[in-house]
Structures are given as C-alpha cells and as structure tokens.
Amino acid sequence: MRVTANRDTCTVSSLCVYRAPDVFDQDDEGHVVVLLPDPPDASRAAVRDAARSCPTRSIQVDEEA
C-alpha cells in the first residue's frame, strides 16, 4: 500500500487524523501531512477508512504499491 495526499484540495476537516493518527497529521495551517506513506498492516484498514471519509477525496491509496 502507498498513501499520498493532495494538500491543495485538503479542506482541513481533520477526519484523516482522527481515523488514522499514526499515519496522518496536520501542518500549522491544518493541511494533511502523510507521516507513513507505506503504513504497517495494522494501520491499513484505518487508512482506507480515512480515504473514504475525506470530503474532498484528497487522500489516495494505491493498494498495489
């Protein structure tokens, strides 16, 4: 799995940080920061949930990477 985020479309909803705090954080302006682009197996379900929950679809998950 490979996780990326588009900071240009992020609307600072913080849902990703709530869903997967070990993988996502926010910068000083509140925009998403990917801490672990290759998350451990234990975090992958939460990452998928965070991506589905993102209101602007700013989080991309490549399952094959």
PyRosetta script that sets phi, psi and omega in degrees:
from pyrosetta import init, pose_from_sequence

init()
pose = pose_from_sequence("MRVTANRDTCTVSSLCVYRAPDVFDQDDEGHVVVLLPDPPDASRAAVRDAARSCPTRSIQVDEEA")
pose.set_psi(1, 140.3)
pose.set_omega(1, 175.4)
pose.set_phi(2, -130.5)
pose.set_psi(2, 129.1)
pose.set_omega(2, -177.3)
pose.set_phi(3, -113.6)
pose.set_psi(3, 131.3)
pose.set_omega(3, 173.9)
pose.set_phi(4, -132.9)
pose.set_psi(4, 163.7)
pose.set_omega(4, 179.0)
pose.set_phi(5, -142.5)
pose.set_psi(5, 142.1)
pose.set_omega(5, 177.2)
pose.set_phi(6, -95.7)
pose.set_psi(6, 102.7)
pose.set_omega(6, -178.0)
pose.set_phi(7, -68.7)
pose.set_psi(7, -22.3)
pose.set_omega(7, -179.7)
pose.set_phi(8, -70.4)
pose.set_psi(8, -28.4)
pose.set_omega(8, -179.0)
pose.set_phi(9, -102.4)
pose.set_psi(9, -6.0)
pose.set_omega(9, 179.1)
pose.set_phi(10, -61.9)
pose.set_psi(10, 131.6)
pose.set_omega(10, -179.7)
pose.set_phi(11, -107.9)
pose.set_psi(11, 16.8)
pose.set_omega(11, 173.5)
pose.set_phi(12, 61.7)
pose.set_psi(12, 39.6)
pose.set_omega(12, 179.2)
pose.set_phi(13, -77.7)
pose.set_psi(13, -22.3)
pose.set_omega(13, 178.0)
pose.set_phi(14, 72.0)
pose.set_psi(14, 3.3)
pose.set_omega(14, -178.5)
pose.set_phi(15, -61.3)
pose.set_psi(15, -36.4)
pose.set_omega(15, -179.7)
pose.set_phi(16, -63.7)
pose.set_psi(16, -39.8)
pose.set_omega(16, -179.3)
pose.set_phi(17, -66.9)
pose.set_psi(17, -38.3)
pose.set_omega(17, 178.2)
pose.set_phi(18, -68.9)
pose.set_psi(18, -36.7)
pose.set_omega(18, -176.2)
pose.set_phi(19, -79.3)
pose.set_psi(19, -37.0)
pose.set_omega(19, -176.5)
pose.set_phi(20, -142.0)
pose.set_psi(20, 71.6)
pose.set_omega(20, -174.8)
pose.set_phi(21, -66.4)
pose.set_psi(21, -19.1)
pose.set_omega(21, 177.2)
pose.set_phi(22, -80.5)
pose.set_psi(22, -15.6)
pose.set_omega(22, -177.4)
pose.set_phi(23, -107.0)
pose.set_psi(23, -33.7)
pose.set_omega(23, -175.9)
pose.set_phi(24, -119.0)
pose.set_psi(24, 149.3)
pose.set_omega(24, 173.6)
pose.set_phi(25, -143.5)
pose.set_psi(25, -176.0)
pose.set_omega(25, 178.0)
pose.set_phi(26, -129.6)
pose.set_psi(26, 147.1)
pose.set_omega(26, 176.1)
pose.set_phi(27, -81.8)
pose.set_psi(27, -173.4)
pose.set_omega(27, -177.4)
pose.set_phi(28, -62.2)
pose.set_psi(28, -22.7)
pose.set_omega(28, 178.9)
pose.set_phi(29, -95.6)
pose.set_psi(29, -2.5)
pose.set_omega(29, 177.4)
pose.set_phi(30, 95.1)
pose.set_psi(30, -0.5)
pose.set_omega(30, -179.4)
pose.set_phi(31, -77.1)
pose.set_psi(31, 149.9)
pose.set_omega(31, -176.6)
pose.set_phi(32, -61.1)
pose.set_psi(32, 141.7)
pose.set_omega(32, 172.8)
pose.set_phi(33, -130.6)
pose.set_psi(33, 128.5)
pose.set_omega(33, 177.5)
pose.set_phi(34, -88.9)
pose.set_psi(34, 115.2)
pose.set_omega(34, -179.5)
pose.set_phi(35, -82.7)
pose.set_psi(35, -37.2)
pose.set_omega(35, -177.4)
pose.set_phi(36, -128.3)
pose.set_psi(36, 90.6)
pose.set_omega(36, -179.6)
pose.set_phi(37, -62.7)
pose.set_psi(37, -23.7)
pose.set_omega(37, 177.0)
pose.set_phi(38, -120.2)
pose.set_psi(38, 78.5)
pose.set_omega(38, -173.1)
pose.set_phi(39, -67.1)
pose.set_psi(39, 152.5)
pose.set_omega(39, 177.3)
pose.set_phi(40, -67.6)
pose.set_psi(40, 160.1)
pose.set_omega(40, -178.8)
pose.set_phi(41, -52.6)
pose.set_psi(41, -38.9)
pose.set_omega(41, -177.2)
pose.set_phi(42, -64.9)
pose.set_psi(42, -19.8)
pose.set_omega(42, -177.8)
pose.set_phi(43, -101.3)
pose.set_psi(43, -7.4)
pose.set_omega(43, -171.3)
pose.set_phi(44, -64.9)
pose.set_psi(44, -38.7)
pose.set_omega(44, 177.9)
pose.set_phi(45, -63.5)
pose.set_psi(45, -40.7)
pose.set_omega(45, 178.9)
pose.set_phi(46, -66.4)
pose.set_psi(46, -36.1)
pose.set_omega(46, 177.7)
pose.set_phi(47, -65.6)
pose.set_psi(47, -44.0)
pose.set_omega(47, 177.2)
pose.set_phi(48, -60.3)
pose.set_psi(48, -42.6)
pose.set_omega(48, 178.6)
pose.set_phi(49, -62.8)
pose.set_psi(49, -42.0)
pose.set_omega(49, 178.6)
pose.set_phi(50, -62.7)
pose.set_psi(50, -43.0)
pose.set_omega(50, 179.4)
pose.set_phi(51, -63.7)
pose.set_psi(51, -42.6)
pose.set_omega(51, 178.6)
pose.set_phi(52, -66.5)
pose.set_psi(52, -31.6)
pose.set_omega(52, -176.9)
pose.set_phi(53, -81.6)
pose.set_psi(53, -16.3)
pose.set_omega(53, -176.5)
pose.set_phi(54, -64.9)
pose.set_psi(54, 120.1)
pose.set_omega(54, -175.8)
pose.set_phi(55, -67.0)
pose.set_psi(55, -21.5)
pose.set_omega(55, -179.8)
pose.set_phi(56, -109.3)
pose.set_psi(56, 5.7)
pose.set_omega(56, -179.2)
pose.set_phi(57, 55.2)
pose.set_psi(57, 40.6)
pose.set_omega(57, -178.8)
pose.set_phi(58, -81.5)
pose.set_psi(58, -10.2)
pose.set_omega(58, -179.7)
pose.set_phi(59, -104.5)
pose.set_psi(59, 127.2)
pose.set_omega(59, 178.3)
pose.set_phi(60, -112.6)
pose.set_psi(60, 137.4)
pose.set_omega(60, 178.7)
pose.set_phi(61, -122.8)
pose.set_psi(61, 119.1)
pose.set_omega(61, 175.8)
pose.set_phi(62, -102.7)
pose.set_psi(62, 105.4)
pose.set_omega(62, -175.9)
pose.set_phi(63, -69.7)
pose.set_psi(63, -23.4)
pose.set_omega(63, -174.8)
pose.set_phi(64, -92.7)
pose.set_psi(64, -6.2)
pose.set_omega(64, -177.4)
pose.set_phi(65, -78.0)
pose.dump_pdb("model.pdb")
